[in-house]
Amino acid sequence: MPTWVACVARVHVDRASGVVTVQKLTLVTDAGTIVDPDGARAQTEGAALWGLSMALHEGTEFVNGQVKDLNLDTYTPLRISDTPELDIQFVDSVEVPVGLGEPATTVVAPAIANAIFRAVGVRLRHIPITSAAVLKALAEQT
């Protein structure tokens, strides 16, 4: 049995700056029988925050064949101050336990993109979702 995860994001989009603030992530996971609830929650939280970091902050650029950002002073992943409220739930199941390490990572960016679309009517399909990309999409909207 695979792990199934659904995610919904609540965001605020500043139309003037293009900044997207994720206010809340709600994740529901079906991973079979949950053997260690605290461990399952920790794995899902970590995966969701990694997904959030990739969705809004992380992106590797190359300049002259070399990675542009070599340190965390210029490569800026999610910071603790950017961590939204997390609502994590697990489906009751009698199926065998399955993995929880990364399944919640991949659902976050699409949830954020869908929330942005619902909030301001622009569809963004590439990560990281930058303020420049939001502003460009808003400008092309009219």
C-alpha positions in Angstrom: 0.0 0.0 0.0 1.4 3.4 -0.8 1.2 6.4 1.4 -1.5 8.9 0.5 -1.3 12.6 1.5 -3.6 15.5 0.9 -2.7 19.1 1.6 -4.6 22.4 1.7 -2.8 25.7 2.2 -4.1 29.0 3.4 -2.0 31.9 2.0 -1.9 35.6 1.9 -0.7 37.2 -1.3 0.4 40.8 -1.1 -0.5 42.2 -4.6 1.8 45.2 -4.3 5.0 43.2 -3.5 4.1 39.7 -4.7 5.1 38.2 -1.4 3.3 35.0 -0.5 2.8 34.2 3.1 1.7 30.7 4.0 -0.5 31.0 7.1 -1.6 27.4 7.6 -0.9 24.0 6.1 -3.5 21.2 6.7 -2.3 17.7 5.8 -4.2 14.4 6.1 -2.2 11.2 5.6 -3.1 7.6 5.1 0.0 5.6 5.9 -1.6 2.4 7.1 -1.5 1.6 10.8 0.4 4.4 12.6 2.8 2.6 14.9 4.4 5.6 16.6 2.1 8.7 16.5 4.7 11.1 17.8 7.3 9.9 15.2 4.7 10.0 12.5 3.8 13.5 13.3 7.4 14.6 13.4 8.1 12.9 10.0 5.1 14.6 8.5 5.9 18.0 9.9 9.5 17.8 8.7 8.4 16.7 5.2 5.7 19.5 5.0 8.2 22.2 6.0 10.8 20.9 3.5 8.1 21.0 0.8 7.2 24.6 1.9 10.9 25.6 1.8 11.3 24.2 -1.7 8.0 25.8 -2.8 8.8 29.4 -1.8 12.5 29.7 -1.1 14.9 27.1 -2.5 16.2 27.0 -6.0 19.6 26.2 -7.4 21.0 28.5 -10.0 24.2 28.0 -12.0 26.5 30.7 -13.2 29.3 29.8 -15.6 28.7 26.1 -14.8 29.0 26.6 -11.0 26.4 26.6 -8.3 25.7 30.3 -7.5 24.9 30.0 -3.8 27.5 28.3 -1.8 26.5 29.3 1.7 23.3 30.0 3.7 23.9 33.7 3.7 22.7 33.8 0.1 20.9 30.5 -0.2 17.9 31.0 2.1 15.8 28.1 2.9 12.7 28.4 5.1 13.4 30.1 8.4 11.7 29.3 11.7 10.0 32.7 11.6 8.3 31.6 8.3 6.8 28.4 9.7 3.0 28.5 9.5 0.5 26.8 11.6 0.4 23.0 10.9 -2.7 20.9 11.2 -1.7 17.3 10.7 -4.1 14.4 10.8 -3.8 10.6 10.1 -6.5 8.4 8.6 -7.5 5.5 10.9 -6.4 2.4 9.1 -5.9 -1.4 9.6 -3.5 -1.6 6.6 0.2 -2.4 7.1 2.4 0.6 8.1 4.1 2.4 5.2 6.6 5.2 4.9 6.2 8.7 6.2 9.7 10.2 5.5 8.9 12.2 2.4 5.4 11.7 1.1 4.2 15.0 2.6 6.9 16.9 0.8 5.4 16.7 -2.7 1.9 17.9 -2.0 2.8 21.3 -0.4 3.8 23.3 -3.5 0.7 22.4 -5.5 -1.5 23.3 -2.5 0.2 26.6 -2.2 -0.1 27.3 -6.0 -3.8 26.4 -5.8 -4.3 28.7 -2.9 -2.6 31.5 -4.8 -4.8 30.9 -7.7 -7.9 31.0 -5.5 -6.7 34.2 -3.8 -5.6 36.3 -6.8 -6.5 34.3 -9.9 -3.0 33.6 -11.3 -1.7 30.1 -11.9 2.0 29.6 -11.1 3.6 26.3 -12.2 7.2 26.6 -11.3 9.1 26.5 -8.0 10.3 28.4 -6.1 7.3 30.6 -6.3 9.0 34.0 -6.0 7.5 37.4 -5.5 8.8 38.4 -8.9 6.9 35.5 -10.5 3.7 36.5 -8.7 4.1 40.1 -9.8 4.7 39.1 -13.4 1.7 36.8 -13.4 -0.5 39.6 -11.9 0.7 42.1 -14.5 -0.1 39.6 -17.3 -3.5 38.9 -15.8 -5.1 42.1 -17.2 
